[in-house]
Amino acid sequence: LRQQGLEQIKAAANLEELNQIRIKYLGKKGPINQALRQMKTVTAEQRPQIGALANTVRDDLQTAITQTKDQLNQKQLAVQLAQETIDVTLPGRPRALGTAHVITQVMDDIEHLFISLGYQVIPGPEVEEDHYNFEMMNLPKDHPARDMQDTFYITNEILLRTQTSPMQARVMEQYDFSQGPLKMISPGKVYRRDTDDATHSHQFNQIEGLVIDQHITMADLKGTLELVARHVFGQERQIRLRPSYFPFTEPSVEVDVSCFACGGQGCRICKYTGWIEVLGAGMVHPNVLVNCGIDPQVYGGFAFGLGPDRFAMLKYGINDIRELYANDVRFLEQFQGE
Ligand code: PHE
């Protein structure tokens, strides 16, 4: 019995099998316990012999079981460890990282410049009232200059803003000058009823700028714009102001930067003029100040509207504005940012 038991224990393939064997030999109904229970039927002389024998067999089997159990446990652990091994030397799987759109990069860059100059960044609604988009900006209903910006109307009074300039009015009419000078930029999307082509998009971006205080002059405007141009296009850039017309500024200017492709020598990019137009600006018109409840005898300032799309195109030599909105990754991937 002992020999048979030991052999079976050794052959046990797993803990479950081993447990069955244990019950078979050492269980209550197993042969050893049965033998011990029948002790009363044997003679007094035989009793110690049989008892001792039964005990050794039981102890031997128990020891063998414990040993085999340890071995099986070890084996199982080894298998588990092998399965769960992590090869820490494997190269990691690269994650596909997205990047900010090139326009976002240019806008962020310009916004950070103005934040560093103490300007607030105040975004505004793209669905705007005629009142703010035009009337407050010194463009009454029948004003011919409304034709400069072909407009998507939603109702008679509600439209998609054609410019970020309505944010000048929205901010000025709320502003409390006891807080100090007003300095803000307002970035965002604008819409015009243009047919899309290489230089026109029915939706594009603007960054409006506005500074109102006492004693602001055109020199402040020029200095600020020169800073922007040099920040975006390089320290060696020159700027020049050309007289222009906007209903909400007087005087109004268009601002050119010296061509960075040819350094002012004249090339295709600057149409052989040495200069590239980048934005519109001017001194805030007294009518606009009055519309916003500000006394033009005391306060005045400058405003500008720049197009980040155009900035991005010039900076990176992109010659079709539609590239910026087609969302072709092969195009976008070229602008990984810093
Ligand atoms: N709003 C003007 C445009 O979209 C740009 C501009 C802004 C001009 C502020 C002067 C002052 O063309």
Residues whose N, C-alpha, C, O or C-beta is under 5 A from the ligand:
A	BS01	LIG	T162 Q163 S165 F246 T249 G280 A281 G282 A303 F304 G305
